[in-house]
Amino acid sequence: MAAPPEQSKPLSVAKTEGFFRTLGLFQGIPEASERKDFHSDLIRSLLKVDRVELCRIVCTLTVKSSVTNPFNILHGGVVAAVSEAVALACLKTAAGDKEFFLGESSTAYLAAARVDTEVEVTGYILRQGRSVVVTNVDFRSKETGKMAYTSRETFYIMPAASL
């Protein structure tokens, strides 16, 4: 079945396509971003570790234009990726060399972090059991102290193989 001519498309469809164009979804992905660990390197370049304590990590995140959305605020995917990285680091302070995997992640987007702002990212363990660890990661504006994002991750500890 052929696509309908542009003139016969409903206005809502045309506006949705226009929205996707502003997001760049009809463009190809830059070749440099196809490199292994590109996104991990990008996330690491944003973070500066301030403190590492047992069950607690504090970092500074600098919002750069390369990780903002079309509205010039920190991209939600970057918030999720930073949350996971900080939560994993926090988990390692308590769980050591155990193997674990991310089972659940939930993020509340409360306020915007704009370009060139610094955000304090604090990760801490809420609950640690034999098979599960729950972490929380808070993002606060360094200038105002206002909470911008908060994320909760649940990690499951891999059971030892009984061979």
C-alpha positions as CSV (number, residue, x, y, z in Angstrom):
1,M,0.0,0.0,0.0
2,A,1.5,3.4,-1.0
3,A,1.8,6.2,1.4
4,P,-0.8,8.9,1.0
5,P,0.2,12.2,-0.7
6,E,1.4,14.9,1.6
7,Q,-1.7,17.0,1.0
8,S,-4.0,14.3,2.2
9,K,-2.2,13.6,5.5
10,P,-4.1,14.6,8.6
11,L,-2.6,17.7,10.2
12,S,-1.7,15.8,13.4
13,V,0.4,13.3,11.3
14,A,2.2,16.1,9.5
15,K,2.9,17.9,12.9
16,T,4.2,14.6,14.4
17,E,6.6,14.1,11.5
18,G,7.7,17.8,11.9
19,F,8.4,17.1,15.6
20,F,10.5,14.0,14.6
21,R,12.4,16.1,12.1
22,T,13.3,18.7,14.8
23,L,14.7,15.8,16.9
24,G,16.8,14.6,14.0
25,L,15.1,11.2,13.7
26,F,15.2,11.2,9.9
27,Q,19.0,11.7,9.9
28,G,21.6,9.1,10.0
29,I,23.7,8.5,13.2
30,P,27.2,10.0,13.0
31,E,29.8,7.3,12.4
32,A,31.9,8.3,15.4
33,S,29.0,7.3,17.7
34,E,29.1,3.8,16.4
35,R,32.4,3.2,18.1
36,K,32.4,0.7,21.0
37,D,32.0,2.3,24.4
38,F,31.2,5.7,22.8
39,H,28.3,6.4,25.1
40,S,30.2,5.2,28.2
41,D,33.1,7.5,27.3
42,L,30.6,10.4,26.8
43,I,29.0,9.8,30.2
44,R,32.4,9.5,31.9
45,S,33.5,12.8,30.4
46,L,30.7,14.6,32.2
47,L,31.4,13.3,35.7
48,K,34.0,14.3,38.2
49,V,34.2,12.1,41.3
50,D,34.1,14.2,44.5
51,R,33.9,11.5,47.2
52,V,33.8,7.8,47.5
53,E,32.6,6.4,50.8
54,L,31.1,3.0,51.9
55,C,27.6,2.9,50.4
56,R,27.8,6.5,49.0
57,I,29.3,8.3,46.0
58,V,29.2,12.0,45.3
59,C,30.0,13.4,41.9
60,T,29.8,16.6,39.9
61,L,28.1,16.5,36.5
62,T,28.7,19.4,34.1
63,V,25.9,19.8,31.6
64,K,27.5,20.2,28.2
65,S,25.6,21.0,25.0
66,S,26.5,17.6,23.5
67,V,24.2,15.9,26.0
68,T,21.2,18.2,25.8
69,N,17.9,17.7,24.1
70,P,16.3,20.1,21.6
71,F,15.0,22.2,24.5
72,N,18.7,22.8,25.7
73,I,18.3,20.8,28.9
74,L,20.0,17.6,30.0
75,H,18.7,14.7,28.0
76,G,16.6,12.2,29.9
77,G,18.7,9.3,28.5
78,V,21.8,10.9,29.9
79,V,20.1,11.2,33.3
80,A,19.3,7.5,33.2
81,A,22.8,6.5,32.1
82,V,24.5,8.6,34.8
83,S,22.2,7.2,37.4
84,E,23.1,3.7,36.4
85,A,26.8,4.4,36.4
86,V,26.8,6.1,39.8
87,A,24.5,3.5,41.3
88,L,26.9,0.7,40.1
89,A,29.8,2.5,41.6
90,C,27.9,2.9,44.9
91,L,27.0,-0.8,44.8
92,K,30.6,-1.8,44.3
93,T,31.7,0.0,47.5
94,A,29.4,-2.4,49.4
95,A,29.1,-5.6,47.3
96,G,32.8,-5.7,46.2
97,D,33.4,-8.3,43.5
98,K,30.0,-10.0,43.5
99,E,28.3,-10.2,40.1
100,F,25.0,-8.4,39.8
101,F,22.6,-7.0,37.2
102,L,20.2,-4.1,36.9
103,G,16.7,-5.4,37.4
104,E,14.7,-2.2,37.6
105,S,15.3,1.6,37.2
106,S,12.9,4.4,37.8
107,T,13.6,8.1,37.4
108,A,11.6,11.2,38.3
109,Y,12.3,14.2,36.2
110,L,11.4,17.1,38.6
111,A,13.2,20.2,37.1
112,A,15.5,21.0,34.2
113,A,19.3,21.1,34.2
114,R,20.4,23.6,31.6
115,V,23.7,23.9,29.6
116,D,26.8,24.9,31.5
117,T,25.3,24.2,34.9
118,E,26.8,22.0,37.5
119,V,24.8,19.3,39.2
120,E,25.7,17.4,42.3
121,V,25.0,13.7,41.8
122,T,24.8,11.7,45.0
123,G,24.3,7.9,45.0
124,Y,23.6,5.9,48.1
125,I,22.3,2.5,49.1
126,L,18.8,2.3,50.5
127,R,18.7,-1.4,51.2
128,Q,21.2,-4.2,50.9
129,G,20.1,-7.8,51.3
130,R,21.6,-11.2,50.3
131,S,20.2,-11.1,46.8
132,V,19.1,-7.6,46.2
133,V,20.5,-4.1,46.6
134,V,18.4,-0.9,46.1
135,T,20.1,2.4,45.4
136,N,19.0,6.0,45.0
137,V,20.7,8.7,42.9
138,D,19.8,12.3,43.5
139,F,20.7,15.2,41.1
140,R,20.7,18.6,42.7
141,S,21.7,22.0,41.3
142,K,25.0,23.1,42.8
143,E,23.9,26.7,42.6
144,T,20.4,26.4,44.2
145,G,20.4,23.0,45.9
146,K,17.1,22.3,44.1
147,M,16.4,18.6,43.2
148,A,16.3,18.2,39.5
149,Y,16.1,14.4,39.1
150,T,16.0,11.4,41.4
151,S,16.4,7.8,40.3
152,R,16.0,4.4,42.1
153,E,17.8,1.3,40.8
154,T,17.3,-2.3,42.0
155,F,20.2,-4.7,41.4
156,Y,20.0,-8.4,41.8
157,I,23.1,-10.3,43.0
158,M,23.9,-13.3,40.9
159,P,23.7,-16.6,42.8
160,A,26.9,-18.6,43.0
161,A,26.9,-21.5,40.6
162,S,26.5,-24.9,42.3
163,L,28.3,-27.3,39.9
